[in-house]
Amino acid sequence: MEAPQLPDEGLLHEEEVRIRSFSLKLRIWGDRSKPLVILQHGGKDHGRSWDWTVARLLDHYCVAVPDLRGHGDSDWSPSRGYDTMDYVTDMAFVVEHLKGMGFAPPFHFVGHSLGGNIVLHHAAAQPGLVRSLTAIEGLGFSQSSLDDRMKTPTHERMAEYLKGVTALASKQARQVASVDVGARRLRSIHPDLPEEMVRHLARHNMREEGESFVWKPDPLLGVWPPRPIPPAEYMPVYASIGAPILVMYGDKSWATNPAEDGRMDQLPGAELISFEDAGHWLHHDRFEDFIGHLRRFLEAHP
């Protein structure tokens, strides 16, 4: 597998979305007169992981790519807030910022993993802003996954959460000697990706500090909340979305198949595509197939 082409950085414009005491990084690529696609990355990832997707959309679209709070070049949350509605509220601010720049909704939204969960929640709350939705491995917990998590008694999950937050609240980002070291760590997790892709992903997830580098994500992102939102609560919310929905799933992912675990039953009319030989990062593992399906879906809903 060869790494796909990266976009021309001359087409990149960067914005800061100010939300009270912190800011989100927002990157806007391409011609602003074209229809807008918003790409939202997943947990412990960053907006520059979409660069290959951006490059293949710019002929027909303008592309906006926010970094989540606590990720990439956005600020860490000053209140330790990383709940779903914190992220969904940030998305609402991003959309208002884009409207203030002259972009006219409805927009196309694409989200991976946590990002898929965010754009679906946002679409349910503000459906008039959404032209289409693509969720890549991003439907939230299945019931079986939640059941495994909930086997631990509530008081123990609460104690685990408090212990994690208090231990990590003052922790600084972990230092890395070089980009090469970071790339090797990422390579150990994703051994099948091209070397150029791994290095790009690692480089943009670290920042230089003195003679070394540090990972950009807030260490608190690794602390699970005591009670994740169960599918019985969030899936009916998704079912209320009126926009066309495309769901993508990798058959080698740690996540369960949404067609088999009942989650697709709550999305009437949604399209599901399963990718063979792809894991949770299916948009990297099977990039050409992914981008082909995404473009087809976007073009079907102009």
C-alpha positions as CSV (number, residue, x, y, z in Angstrom):
1,M,0.0,0.0,0.0
2,E,1.4,3.4,-1.0
3,A,0.5,6.5,1.0
4,P,-2.1,8.7,-0.8
5,Q,-1.3,12.2,-2.0
6,L,-1.3,15.0,0.6
7,P,-3.1,18.3,0.0
8,D,-1.3,21.5,-1.1
9,E,-0.8,23.4,2.1
10,G,-1.1,26.7,0.1
11,L,-4.9,25.9,0.2
12,L,-4.9,25.9,4.0
13,H,-6.4,28.7,6.1
14,E,-6.3,28.4,10.0
15,E,-8.8,29.9,12.4
16,E,-9.1,30.0,16.2
17,V,-12.6,29.3,17.6
18,R,-12.8,31.0,21.0
19,I,-15.0,29.5,23.6
20,R,-14.8,31.5,26.9
21,S,-11.3,30.6,28.4
22,F,-10.0,28.3,25.7
23,S,-9.7,28.0,21.9
24,L,-10.2,25.3,19.3
25,K,-8.1,25.0,16.2
26,L,-10.1,25.1,12.9
27,R,-8.4,24.4,9.5
28,I,-10.3,25.4,6.4
29,W,-9.0,23.9,3.1
30,G,-9.8,25.1,-0.4
31,D,-12.3,27.3,-2.3
32,R,-15.0,28.7,0.1
33,S,-17.5,29.0,-2.7
34,K,-17.8,25.2,-2.9
35,P,-20.1,23.1,-0.7
36,L,-18.7,22.6,2.8
37,V,-17.7,19.2,4.3
38,I,-16.8,19.1,8.0
39,L,-14.4,16.3,9.0
40,Q,-14.2,15.4,12.8
41,H,-11.4,13.2,14.0
42,G,-11.7,10.6,16.8
43,G,-10.2,10.3,20.3
44,K,-6.5,10.9,20.8
45,D,-6.2,11.7,17.1
46,H,-6.0,15.1,15.4
47,G,-7.3,17.0,12.4
48,R,-4.3,16.5,10.2
49,S,-5.1,12.8,10.1
50,W,-7.7,13.8,7.5
51,D,-5.1,15.3,5.1
52,W,-5.4,12.5,2.5
53,T,-9.2,12.7,2.6
54,V,-9.0,16.5,2.2
55,A,-6.7,16.1,-0.9
56,R,-9.3,13.9,-2.6
57,L,-12.3,16.2,-1.8
58,L,-10.9,19.6,-2.8
59,D,-12.0,19.4,-6.4
60,H,-15.7,19.6,-5.5
61,Y,-15.7,20.8,-1.9
62,C,-14.3,23.2,0.7
63,V,-13.3,21.2,3.8
64,A,-13.3,22.3,7.4
65,V,-11.3,20.3,10.0
66,P,-11.6,21.2,13.7
67,D,-9.3,19.7,16.4
68,L,-11.3,18.5,19.4
69,R,-10.7,20.1,22.8
70,G,-7.7,18.4,24.4
71,H,-6.5,17.2,21.0
72,G,-4.2,18.4,18.3
73,D,-3.6,22.2,18.4
74,S,-6.8,23.0,20.4
75,D,-6.5,23.9,24.0
76,W,-6.9,21.3,26.8
77,S,-10.2,21.6,28.6
78,P,-9.8,24.1,31.5
79,S,-12.6,22.3,33.4
80,R,-11.4,18.7,32.7
81,G,-14.7,18.4,30.7
82,Y,-14.5,15.7,28.0
83,D,-18.1,14.4,28.1
84,T,-20.1,13.9,24.9
85,M,-22.1,17.1,25.3
86,D,-18.9,19.1,25.9
87,Y,-17.7,18.0,22.4
88,V,-21.2,18.5,20.9
89,T,-21.3,22.0,22.3
90,D,-17.9,22.7,20.8
91,M,-19.2,21.5,17.4
92,A,-22.1,24.0,17.7
93,F,-19.5,26.8,18.3
94,V,-17.5,25.6,15.3
95,V,-20.6,25.7,13.1
96,E,-21.5,29.2,14.3
97,H,-18.0,30.3,13.6
98,L,-18.2,29.0,10.0
99,K,-21.6,30.7,9.6
100,G,-20.0,33.9,10.7
101,M,-17.3,33.5,8.0
102,G,-20.1,33.4,5.4
103,F,-20.6,29.6,5.0
104,A,-24.3,28.8,4.5
105,P,-25.7,25.6,6.0
106,P,-26.7,22.8,5.6
107,F,-23.3,21.2,5.7
108,H,-21.9,17.6,5.1
109,F,-20.5,16.1,8.3
110,V,-18.1,13.2,8.5
111,G,-16.8,11.8,11.8
112,H,-14.5,8.9,12.8
113,S,-15.0,7.0,16.1
114,L,-15.7,9.6,18.8
115,G,-16.1,12.1,16.0
116,G,-18.9,10.1,14.5
117,N,-20.6,10.0,17.9
118,I,-20.2,13.8,18.1
119,V,-21.6,14.7,14.6
120,L,-24.6,12.3,15.1
121,H,-25.5,14.0,18.5
122,H,-25.1,17.4,17.0
123,A,-27.3,16.5,14.0
124,A,-30.0,15.3,16.3
125,A,-29.9,18.6,18.2
126,Q,-29.6,20.9,15.2
127,P,-30.9,18.9,12.2
128,G,-31.4,22.0,10.0
129,L,-27.7,22.5,9.7
130,V,-27.0,19.0,8.3
131,R,-27.0,18.0,4.6
132,S,-25.6,14.5,5.1
133,L,-23.8,12.4,7.8
134,T,-21.1,9.8,7.6
135,A,-20.1,7.9,10.7
136,I,-17.0,5.8,10.5
137,E,-16.9,3.4,13.4
138,G,-18.7,6.0,15.3
139,L,-22.0,4.8,16.8
140,G,-21.0,4.7,20.4
141,F,-21.1,1.7,22.7
142,S,-22.9,-1.4,21.6
143,Q,-25.0,-3.0,24.4
144,S,-22.6,-5.9,24.7
145,S,-19.6,-3.5,25.1
146,L,-21.5,-1.5,27.7
147,D,-22.5,-4.7,29.6
148,D,-18.8,-5.6,29.8
149,R,-18.0,-2.2,31.2
150,M,-20.9,-2.2,33.6
151,K,-19.9,-5.5,35.2
152,T,-17.7,-3.5,37.5
153,P,-19.9,-2.1,40.4
154,T,-20.8,1.5,40.2
155,H,-18.8,2.6,43.3
156,E,-15.7,1.0,41.9
157,R,-16.1,2.7,38.5
158,M,-16.6,6.0,40.4
159,A,-13.4,5.4,42.5
160,E,-11.5,4.5,39.3
161,Y,-12.6,7.7,37.7
162,L,-11.7,9.9,40.6
163,K,-8.3,8.2,41.0
164,G,-7.5,8.7,37.3
165,V,-8.6,12.3,37.3
166,T,-6.7,13.3,40.4
167,A,-3.6,11.4,39.3
168,L,-3.5,13.0,35.8
169,A,-4.9,16.4,36.5
170,S,-1.4,18.0,37.0
171,K,0.4,15.6,34.7
172,Q,2.3,17.1,31.8
173,A,2.2,15.6,28.3
174,R,4.6,12.7,27.9
175,Q,8.0,13.5,26.3
176,V,9.2,11.8,23.2
177,A,12.9,12.0,22.1
178,S,12.1,12.5,18.4
179,V,9.4,12.1,15.6
180,D,11.1,8.8,14.7
181,V,10.4,7.5,18.2
182,G,6.8,8.6,18.0
183,A,6.4,7.1,14.6
184,R,7.8,3.7,15.8
185,R,5.2,3.7,18.6
186,L,2.4,4.3,16.1
187,R,3.9,1.7,13.8
188,S,3.6,-0.9,16.5
189,I,-0.1,-0.2,16.7
190,H,-0.8,0.0,13.0
191,P,1.9,-2.1,11.3
192,D,0.2,-2.2,7.9
193,L,0.2,1.5,7.2
194,P,2.8,3.0,4.8
195,E,5.8,4.6,6.5
196,E,5.1,8.1,5.1
197,M,1.5,7.9,6.5
198,V,2.7,6.8,10.0
199,R,5.3,9.5,10.1
200,H,2.8,12.2,9.1
201,L,0.2,11.0,11.7
202,A,2.9,10.9,14.4
203,R,4.5,14.2,13.5
204,H,1.2,16.1,13.7
205,N,0.3,14.5,17.1
206,M,3.4,15.9,18.7
207,R,4.8,19.3,19.3
208,E,8.4,20.4,19.9
209,E,9.4,21.5,23.3
210,G,13.1,22.3,23.8
211,E,15.2,19.5,22.5
212,S,12.4,16.9,22.6
213,F,8.8,16.4,21.6
214,V,5.6,15.8,23.6
215,W,2.3,14.2,22.6
216,K,-0.4,16.7,22.1
217,P,-3.5,14.9,23.6
218,D,-4.4,15.8,27.2
219,P,-3.5,12.8,29.5
220,L,-7.0,13.1,31.0
221,L,-8.5,11.7,27.8
222,G,-7.5,8.3,29.0
223,V,-9.9,8.4,31.9
224,W,-13.2,6.7,31.2
225,P,-16.4,8.3,32.7
226,P,-18.1,6.2,35.4
227,R,-21.3,5.8,33.3
228,P,-21.1,5.8,29.5
229,I,-24.4,6.7,27.8
230,P,-26.2,3.4,27.0
231,P,-27.5,2.6,23.5
232,A,-31.0,2.6,24.8
233,E,-30.6,6.3,25.4
234,Y,-28.6,7.5,22.5
235,M,-29.8,5.3,19.6
236,P,-33.4,6.7,19.7
237,V,-31.7,10.2,19.5
238,Y,-29.9,9.1,16.3
239,A,-33.2,7.7,14.9
240,S,-34.6,11.2,15.0
241,I,-32.1,12.5,12.4
242,G,-33.7,13.3,9.1
243,A,-30.5,13.7,7.0
244,P,-29.1,10.8,4.9
245,I,-26.7,8.7,7.0
246,L,-23.8,6.5,5.8
247,V,-22.2,4.1,8.4
248,M,-18.8,2.5,7.8
249,Y,-17.4,-0.4,9.7
250,G,-14.2,-2.4,9.6
251,D,-14.6,-6.1,9.9
252,K,-11.4,-6.4,11.9
253,S,-12.2,-3.6,14.3
254,W,-12.5,-4.1,18.0
255,A,-15.9,-2.6,17.7
256,T,-18.9,-4.9,17.1
257,N,-20.7,-5.0,13.8
258,P,-23.7,-2.6,14.1
259,A,-25.8,-4.7,11.7
260,E,-25.4,-7.7,14.1
261,D,-25.6,-5.9,17.5
262,G,-28.9,-4.1,16.7
263,R,-27.7,-0.5,16.4
264,M,-28.5,-0.3,12.7
265,D,-32.1,-1.2,13.5
266,Q,-32.4,2.2,15.1
267,L,-31.2,4.0,11.9
268,P,-34.0,3.5,9.4
269,G,-32.8,4.3,5.8
270,A,-29.1,4.5,6.8
271,E,-26.6,2.8,4.5
272,L,-24.0,0.5,6.1
273,I,-20.7,-0.5,4.3
274,S,-18.5,-3.1,5.9
275,F,-14.8,-3.0,4.8
276,E,-12.9,-6.3,4.7
277,D,-9.4,-6.4,6.1
278,A,-9.9,-3.1,7.9
279,G,-9.7,-2.2,11.5
280,H,-10.9,0.8,13.5
281,W,-8.9,3.1,11.3
282,L,-10.6,1.9,8.1
283,H,-10.2,5.3,6.4
284,H,-6.5,4.6,6.5
285,D,-6.5,0.9,6.2
286,R,-8.6,0.9,3.0
287,F,-8.2,4.5,1.9
288,E,-9.1,4.1,-1.8
289,D,-12.3,2.2,-1.1
290,F,-13.2,4.5,1.7
291,I,-12.8,7.7,-0.3
292,G,-14.6,6.2,-3.3
293,H,-17.7,5.4,-1.1
294,L,-17.5,8.8,0.7
295,R,-17.4,10.7,-2.6
296,R,-20.3,8.7,-4.0
297,F,-22.4,9.4,-0.9
298,L,-21.6,13.1,-0.9
299,E,-22.3,13.5,-4.6
300,A,-25.7,11.7,-4.1
301,H,-26.8,14.4,-1.7
302,P,-25.7,17.7,-3.2
